Amino acid sequence: MKSVKQFYCLCGFILACLGLDAAEPFRELTNPKGQSINARPVGVYGDKIQIEMQDGRKMSVSTSLFSQEDALYLDDWAISYLAGKDQLLKVEAKRKEVRTKDYKKDVPLTSGGVAEDALEVEEFDGFYEVSLTNQSELKIDLLRVEYRIFSEQEDIAQRESEDVRYTRKGGLLEYTLGPRETKMQTTESVKLVETKLGKGIVWSGGGDLKQKAKMAGVWCRVYSGDTMIQEFAQPTVLMKRANWK
């Protein structure tokens, strides 16, 4: 029985040590007048950051009380802290497909001549609207969103499921968000084409009479400075199946 108690005591000690290692170290925080205290950030409450002194006392403060360097440090810490608790951002994406052109084309016949206006063609731009919502009371400066958008384009007269071209396109969006603010930006677009063969004719080699295309997903990585603070994909399976690079 004694050995069991010793085991649990040892586990508790190890966990306590791990907790201490994970805590932010104490550092000297200075105000614009040159006065300083030794403290570390331990929490975020509204638009204030809770700091802990070495004697265990805690207080909630505004980062404006400190020097520019220390205020930047505390702001960065608060963003990482809230992001780690999934309390900083809400990321959403909406697929958009805007038709840009539709027309008909003649189709040559194997027997000679052409079938006039037998192929209906529709071209459209596919893209995503990416919205970021600041779920905190803090102002968030310059978030960088790197994204990849994925599309599927069937070949004309498709015969097999392999007759599909998959494309990936990357880009960058930047956001600055006030407290509780939502902003939306659009990704770059991808040109997609759909066709339909009509007038009772078929492709000489067989294949589908309809050629389809669609946007297949978007994958976003959100950075504050050089640190990735959130990752989002729609559908989520993209992060397992697709290649970011």
C-alpha positions as CSV (number, residue, x, y, z in Angstrom):
1,M,0.0,0.0,0.0
2,K,2.9,2.3,0.9
3,S,4.5,1.8,-2.5
4,V,1.2,2.7,-4.3
5,K,1.1,6.0,-2.3
6,Q,4.7,6.7,-3.2
7,F,4.0,6.0,-6.8
8,Y,1.1,8.6,-6.8
9,C,3.2,11.1,-5.0
10,L,5.9,10.7,-7.5
11,C,3.4,11.2,-10.4
12,G,2.1,14.3,-8.7
13,F,5.6,15.7,-8.3
14,I,6.4,15.0,-12.0
15,L,3.1,16.7,-13.1
16,A,3.8,19.7,-10.9
17,C,7.3,20.0,-12.4
18,L,5.8,19.8,-15.9
19,G,3.3,22.5,-15.0
20,L,6.1,24.7,-13.8
21,D,8.2,24.2,-16.9
22,A,5.1,25.1,-19.0
23,A,4.5,28.4,-17.2
24,E,5.9,31.6,-18.6
25,P,9.1,32.6,-16.8
26,F,9.3,35.8,-14.7
27,R,10.8,38.8,-16.4
28,E,11.3,42.4,-15.7
29,L,8.4,44.6,-17.0
30,T,9.1,48.3,-17.3
31,N,6.8,51.3,-17.6
32,P,7.5,54.4,-19.7
33,K,8.9,56.1,-16.6
34,G,11.6,53.4,-16.1
35,Q,9.9,51.8,-13.1
36,S,10.0,48.0,-13.2
37,I,8.5,44.9,-11.6
38,N,9.4,41.2,-11.9
39,A,6.3,39.4,-13.1
40,R,4.9,37.0,-15.7
41,P,1.6,36.8,-17.6
42,V,-0.8,34.1,-16.4
43,G,-4.2,34.9,-17.9
44,V,-6.4,37.1,-20.0
45,Y,-9.6,38.8,-18.7
46,G,-11.5,41.0,-21.2
47,D,-9.0,43.5,-22.5
48,K,-6.7,43.1,-19.6
49,I,-3.8,40.7,-18.9
50,Q,-3.4,39.1,-15.5
51,I,0.2,39.1,-14.3
52,E,1.7,37.3,-11.3
53,M,4.4,38.8,-9.1
54,Q,7.1,36.6,-7.6
55,D,5.4,36.8,-4.2
56,G,2.3,35.3,-5.7
57,R,0.2,38.4,-5.9
58,K,-1.8,38.8,-9.1
59,M,-3.3,41.8,-10.8
60,S,-5.0,42.6,-14.2
61,V,-3.3,45.3,-16.2
62,S,-3.5,47.0,-19.5
63,T,-0.5,46.6,-21.8
64,S,-0.5,50.4,-22.3
65,L,1.0,50.7,-18.8
66,F,4.3,49.3,-20.0
67,S,7.1,50.2,-22.4
68,Q,6.6,49.5,-26.1
69,E,8.8,46.4,-26.0
70,D,7.1,44.9,-23.0
71,A,3.6,45.8,-24.3
72,L,4.4,44.0,-27.5
73,Y,5.6,41.0,-25.6
74,L,2.4,40.9,-23.5
75,D,0.2,41.3,-26.5
76,D,2.0,38.5,-28.3
77,W,1.7,36.3,-25.3
78,A,-2.1,37.0,-24.9
79,I,-2.7,36.1,-28.5
80,S,-0.9,32.8,-28.2
81,Y,-2.6,32.1,-24.9
82,L,-6.1,32.6,-26.2
83,A,-5.4,30.8,-29.4
84,G,-4.1,27.8,-27.4
85,K,-7.5,27.7,-25.6
86,D,-9.4,28.1,-28.9
87,Q,-10.8,31.4,-27.6
88,L,-9.2,33.9,-30.1
89,L,-10.5,33.3,-33.6
90,K,-13.3,31.8,-35.5
91,V,-12.4,31.0,-39.1
92,E,-15.1,30.4,-41.7
93,A,-15.0,29.9,-45.5
94,K,-17.7,30.0,-48.1
95,R,-17.3,28.5,-51.6
96,K,-18.2,30.9,-54.4
97,E,-18.6,30.2,-58.1
98,V,-19.4,33.1,-60.4
99,R,-20.4,32.5,-64.0
100,T,-18.3,34.7,-66.3
101,K,-19.2,33.4,-69.8
102,D,-21.6,31.0,-71.5
103,Y,-21.7,30.1,-75.2
104,K,-22.1,27.3,-77.8
105,K,-19.6,25.7,-80.0
106,D,-19.8,23.6,-83.2
107,V,-18.8,20.0,-82.9
108,P,-17.1,18.2,-85.9
109,L,-18.7,14.9,-86.9
110,T,-16.9,11.7,-87.8
111,S,-19.1,11.4,-90.8
112,G,-18.2,14.8,-92.0
113,G,-19.6,18.2,-91.4
114,V,-20.4,19.8,-88.1
115,A,-23.2,19.8,-85.5
116,E,-23.8,23.5,-85.1
117,D,-24.0,24.8,-81.5
118,A,-24.0,21.2,-80.2
119,L,-21.7,21.9,-77.3
120,E,-22.9,24.2,-74.5
121,V,-20.0,25.8,-72.6
122,E,-20.1,27.6,-69.3
123,E,-17.1,29.3,-67.8
124,F,-16.9,30.5,-64.2
125,D,-14.5,31.7,-61.5
126,G,-14.3,29.7,-58.4
127,F,-13.0,31.1,-55.1
128,Y,-13.6,31.3,-51.3
129,E,-14.7,34.0,-49.0
130,V,-12.5,33.6,-45.8
131,S,-13.9,35.3,-42.7
132,L,-12.0,35.8,-39.4
133,T,-13.9,36.7,-36.2
134,N,-12.0,38.1,-33.2
135,Q,-13.7,36.3,-30.3
136,S,-11.7,38.4,-27.7
137,E,-11.8,41.9,-26.3
138,L,-8.2,42.5,-27.6
139,K,-7.2,44.3,-30.8
140,I,-5.3,41.9,-33.0
141,D,-2.7,43.5,-35.4
142,L,-1.7,42.0,-38.7
143,L,-2.7,38.4,-38.8
144,R,-1.3,36.6,-41.9
145,V,-3.4,33.9,-43.5
146,E,-1.7,31.6,-45.9
147,Y,-4.1,29.5,-47.9
148,R,-4.4,26.8,-50.5
149,I,-7.5,26.4,-52.6
150,F,-8.2,23.1,-54.4
151,S,-10.3,22.5,-57.5
152,E,-11.4,19.6,-59.7
153,Q,-11.8,19.8,-63.5
154,E,-13.1,16.8,-65.4
155,D,-11.7,16.2,-68.9
156,I,-14.1,16.6,-71.8
157,A,-15.7,13.2,-72.7
158,Q,-14.6,11.8,-69.4
159,R,-14.6,8.0,-69.4
160,E,-12.8,7.1,-66.1
161,S,-12.7,8.7,-62.7
162,E,-9.0,9.3,-63.3
163,D,-9.9,11.7,-66.1
164,V,-10.0,14.5,-63.6
165,R,-7.4,17.3,-63.2
166,Y,-6.8,18.4,-59.6
167,T,-5.3,21.8,-59.1
168,R,-3.9,23.6,-56.0
169,K,-3.4,27.4,-55.8
170,G,-1.9,29.4,-52.9
171,G,-2.1,32.9,-51.7
172,L,-1.9,35.3,-48.8
173,L,-4.5,37.4,-46.9
174,E,-3.8,39.9,-44.1
175,Y,-6.2,40.9,-41.3
176,T,-6.3,43.5,-38.5
177,L,-9.2,42.9,-36.1
178,G,-10.7,45.1,-33.4
179,P,-12.4,43.5,-30.4
180,R,-15.3,41.2,-31.5
181,E,-14.8,42.3,-35.1
182,T,-15.4,40.1,-38.2
183,K,-13.7,40.7,-41.5
184,M,-14.0,38.8,-44.8
185,Q,-11.6,38.7,-47.7
186,T,-11.6,36.6,-50.9
187,T,-9.0,34.3,-52.2
188,E,-7.7,34.3,-55.7
189,S,-9.9,32.7,-58.3
190,V,-9.6,29.5,-60.4
191,K,-11.0,29.3,-63.9
192,L,-13.4,26.4,-64.3
193,V,-15.3,25.1,-67.3
194,E,-18.4,22.9,-67.6
195,T,-19.8,21.6,-70.9
196,K,-22.8,19.6,-72.2
197,L,-23.0,17.8,-75.5
198,G,-26.5,18.0,-77.0
199,K,-28.5,17.5,-80.2
200,G,-28.6,13.8,-79.8
201,I,-24.9,13.2,-80.6
202,V,-22.3,11.3,-78.6
203,W,-18.5,11.4,-78.5
204,S,-16.9,9.0,-81.0
205,G,-14.7,7.4,-78.3
206,G,-17.6,7.3,-75.8
207,G,-17.5,9.2,-72.5
208,D,-19.8,11.4,-70.5
209,L,-21.8,14.0,-72.3
210,K,-21.3,16.4,-69.4
211,Q,-18.0,17.8,-68.3
212,K,-18.1,19.1,-64.7
213,A,-15.9,21.2,-62.5
214,K,-16.0,22.4,-58.9
215,M,-14.0,24.0,-56.1
216,A,-13.0,21.1,-53.8
217,G,-11.8,22.8,-50.7
218,V,-9.7,25.5,-48.9
219,W,-6.9,25.1,-46.3
220,C,-5.8,28.0,-44.2
221,R,-2.9,28.6,-41.8
222,V,-3.2,31.7,-39.6
223,Y,0.0,33.3,-38.3
224,S,0.8,36.0,-35.8
225,G,4.3,37.0,-36.6
226,D,6.2,33.8,-37.4
227,T,4.0,31.6,-35.1
228,M,1.1,29.6,-36.6
229,I,-1.8,30.1,-34.1
230,Q,-4.6,28.3,-35.9
231,E,-5.3,26.0,-38.8
232,F,-8.5,25.5,-40.7
233,A,-9.7,23.4,-43.6
234,Q,-13.0,22.9,-45.4
235,P,-13.5,20.0,-45.6
236,T,-11.3,19.1,-42.6
237,V,-10.1,15.9,-44.3
238,L,-8.0,18.1,-46.6
239,M,-5.4,18.4,-43.8
240,K,-4.9,14.6,-44.0
241,R,-5.2,13.9,-47.7
242,A,-3.9,17.0,-49.4
243,N,-0.3,18.3,-49.8
244,W,0.2,21.8,-48.4
245,K,3.4,22.3,-50.4
